[in-house]
Amino acid sequence: MLTGKFVVLRRVEPADHPHILRWQNESVVFRWMDYVRPFTLDDVNESEARAVTEGHPFIIEAEGRPVGRIGLNDLRPRDRLAALYIFVGERESWGKGYGRDALMVLLAYAFDIQNLRLVQLWTLADNERALRLYKGIGFVEEARLRDRSWIEGAYVDHVIMSITSEEFSRVRLDYGI
């Protein structure tokens, strides 16, 4: 269990799978995560089994209840890097700082415990809220991949971002974690 200012990150349990299913099929989460088809409980069960063997998946808990998902995947131990994913699935939990806190906790885990050098992510270029959050934490835009996703009748670019352990250490001091 990893503790932040507002959230706790804990391992995913089978009892969380119905929450994950509901969150991933929630229209706003579905759009921003760039999913291509609705999920079934079998999909979630398979995905979570794979996530445990291929990465470090966590549930974001706030106020004593699960509110979202975060984790590391695409681990490259030789290069000391991994990819990050996150979403807060409970609408009433949006805008309360839980995503920022969860990111700070996961990055501390990535750099301190997993000894990573770099954490990367991608997001849709029109996800301005996520881009503000990532930049505010210290992520740097590395690339823009043009026309990568067909969404709602138009192509949307992907933005690739990363943060190094050194960049995170500066932001971390200000955040106090």
C-alpha positions as CSV (number, residue, x, y, z in Angstrom):
1,M,0.0,0.0,0.0
2,L,1.3,3.4,-1.0
3,T,0.0,6.5,0.8
4,G,-0.2,10.1,-0.5
5,K,-1.8,13.2,0.9
6,F,-5.3,12.4,-0.3
7,V,-5.2,8.9,-1.7
8,V,-4.0,5.4,-1.0
9,L,-2.7,3.2,-3.9
10,R,-3.3,-0.5,-3.2
11,R,-3.1,-3.7,-5.3
12,V,-6.0,-4.5,-7.5
13,E,-8.3,-7.3,-6.0
14,P,-10.9,-9.4,-7.8
15,A,-13.6,-7.4,-6.0
16,D,-12.4,-4.3,-7.8
17,H,-13.1,-5.7,-11.2
18,P,-16.8,-4.6,-11.4
19,H,-15.7,-1.0,-10.5
20,I,-13.0,-1.1,-13.2
21,L,-15.6,-2.4,-15.7
22,R,-18.0,0.4,-14.8
23,W,-15.2,3.1,-15.0
24,Q,-13.8,1.9,-18.3
25,N,-17.2,1.9,-19.9
26,E,-18.1,5.4,-18.5
27,S,-18.3,7.7,-21.5
28,V,-15.8,10.3,-20.5
29,V,-13.2,7.8,-19.3
30,F,-13.8,5.7,-22.4
31,R,-13.2,8.7,-24.7
32,W,-10.1,10.0,-22.9
33,M,-8.5,6.6,-22.6
34,D,-9.1,6.1,-26.3
35,Y,-10.8,2.7,-25.9
36,V,-12.2,1.2,-29.1
37,R,-15.0,-1.0,-27.8
38,P,-17.0,-1.5,-24.7
39,F,-15.6,-3.9,-22.0
40,T,-17.1,-7.0,-20.5
41,L,-16.2,-8.4,-17.1
42,D,-14.3,-11.2,-18.9
43,D,-12.2,-8.5,-20.6
44,V,-11.4,-6.8,-17.3
45,N,-10.5,-10.2,-15.6
46,E,-8.1,-11.0,-18.4
47,S,-6.6,-7.5,-18.5
48,E,-6.1,-7.5,-14.8
49,A,-4.4,-10.9,-14.8
50,R,-2.1,-9.7,-17.5
51,A,-1.4,-6.4,-15.7
52,V,-0.1,-8.2,-12.6
53,T,2.4,-10.2,-14.6
54,E,3.4,-7.4,-16.9
55,G,3.5,-4.4,-14.5
56,H,2.4,-2.8,-11.3
57,P,-1.4,-2.1,-11.3
58,F,-3.0,-0.2,-8.4
59,I,-6.5,1.0,-7.4
60,I,-6.7,4.6,-6.3
61,E,-8.6,4.9,-3.0
62,A,-9.9,8.2,-1.6
63,E,-12.1,8.7,1.3
64,G,-12.0,5.0,2.0
65,R,-13.4,3.9,-1.3
66,P,-12.0,3.0,-4.8
67,V,-12.2,5.9,-7.2
68,G,-9.8,4.9,-10.1
69,R,-6.9,3.0,-11.6
70,I,-3.2,3.8,-12.0
71,G,-0.1,1.7,-12.8
72,L,3.1,1.1,-14.5
73,N,3.4,-1.1,-17.6
74,D,5.8,-1.7,-20.5
75,L,8.6,-2.1,-18.1
76,R,12.1,-2.1,-19.6
77,P,14.5,-3.0,-16.8
78,R,17.6,-2.7,-18.8
79,D,16.7,0.9,-19.7
80,R,15.1,1.6,-16.3
81,L,11.9,3.0,-17.8
82,A,8.2,2.2,-17.8
83,A,5.0,3.7,-19.1
84,L,2.3,5.1,-16.8
85,Y,-1.5,5.0,-17.1
86,I,-4.2,6.6,-14.9
87,F,-7.8,7.4,-14.7
88,V,-10.2,8.5,-12.0
89,G,-13.4,6.8,-12.8
90,E,-15.8,8.2,-10.2
91,R,-17.3,11.4,-11.5
92,E,-17.9,12.8,-8.0
93,S,-14.1,12.4,-7.4
94,W,-13.1,14.5,-10.4
95,G,-11.4,17.9,-9.6
96,K,-10.5,17.0,-6.1
97,G,-6.7,16.5,-6.6
98,Y,-6.9,12.7,-6.4
99,G,-5.3,12.2,-9.8
100,R,-2.4,14.5,-9.0
101,D,-1.8,12.9,-5.7
102,A,-2.0,9.4,-7.2
103,L,0.5,10.4,-9.9
104,M,2.9,11.8,-7.3
105,V,2.7,8.7,-5.2
106,L,3.2,6.4,-8.2
107,L,6.1,8.4,-9.5
108,A,7.8,8.2,-6.0
109,Y,7.3,4.4,-6.1
110,A,8.6,4.2,-9.7
111,F,11.8,6.2,-8.9
112,D,12.4,5.2,-5.3
113,I,11.3,1.5,-5.1
114,Q,11.5,0.4,-8.8
115,N,14.7,2.4,-9.4
116,L,13.4,3.7,-12.7
117,R,15.2,6.5,-14.5
118,L,12.3,7.6,-16.7
119,V,8.5,7.3,-16.8
120,Q,6.6,8.0,-20.0
121,L,2.9,8.3,-21.0
122,W,0.8,9.3,-23.9
123,T,-2.5,11.1,-24.0
124,L,-4.9,12.5,-26.6
125,A,-3.8,16.0,-27.7
126,D,-7.2,17.4,-27.0
127,N,-7.2,16.2,-23.4
128,E,-6.2,19.7,-22.1
129,R,-7.0,18.9,-18.5
130,A,-4.6,15.9,-18.5
131,L,-1.9,17.9,-20.3
132,R,-2.1,20.6,-17.7
133,L,-1.8,18.0,-14.9
134,Y,1.1,16.2,-16.5
135,K,3.0,19.4,-17.3
136,G,2.3,20.7,-13.8
137,I,3.9,17.6,-12.3
138,G,7.0,18.1,-14.5
139,F,6.3,15.8,-17.5
140,V,7.9,17.1,-20.7
141,E,6.3,16.8,-24.2
142,E,8.6,14.6,-26.3
143,A,6.6,14.1,-29.4
144,R,3.2,14.6,-31.1
145,L,2.0,11.7,-33.2
146,R,-0.3,13.1,-35.9
147,D,-3.8,11.7,-36.5
148,R,-3.4,8.6,-34.4
149,S,-7.0,8.1,-33.2
150,W,-10.3,8.4,-35.1
151,I,-12.7,9.9,-32.5
152,E,-16.1,11.4,-33.0
153,G,-15.6,12.0,-36.7
154,A,-12.1,13.4,-36.6
155,Y,-8.5,12.4,-36.2
156,V,-6.8,13.3,-32.9
157,D,-3.1,13.5,-32.3
158,H,-1.3,11.6,-29.5
159,V,1.1,13.5,-27.2
160,I,4.0,11.5,-25.8
161,M,5.5,12.8,-22.5
162,S,8.0,11.7,-20.0
163,I,9.6,12.7,-16.7
164,T,13.0,11.7,-15.3
165,S,13.9,10.9,-11.7
166,E,15.8,14.2,-11.5
167,E,12.9,16.2,-12.9
168,F,10.5,14.5,-10.5
169,S,12.8,15.2,-7.5
170,R,12.5,18.9,-8.0
171,V,8.7,18.8,-8.2
172,R,8.4,16.4,-5.3
173,L,10.1,18.8,-2.9
174,D,7.5,21.4,-3.6
175,Y,4.7,18.9,-3.3
176,G,6.0,17.5,0.0
177,I,5.9,13.8,-0.7
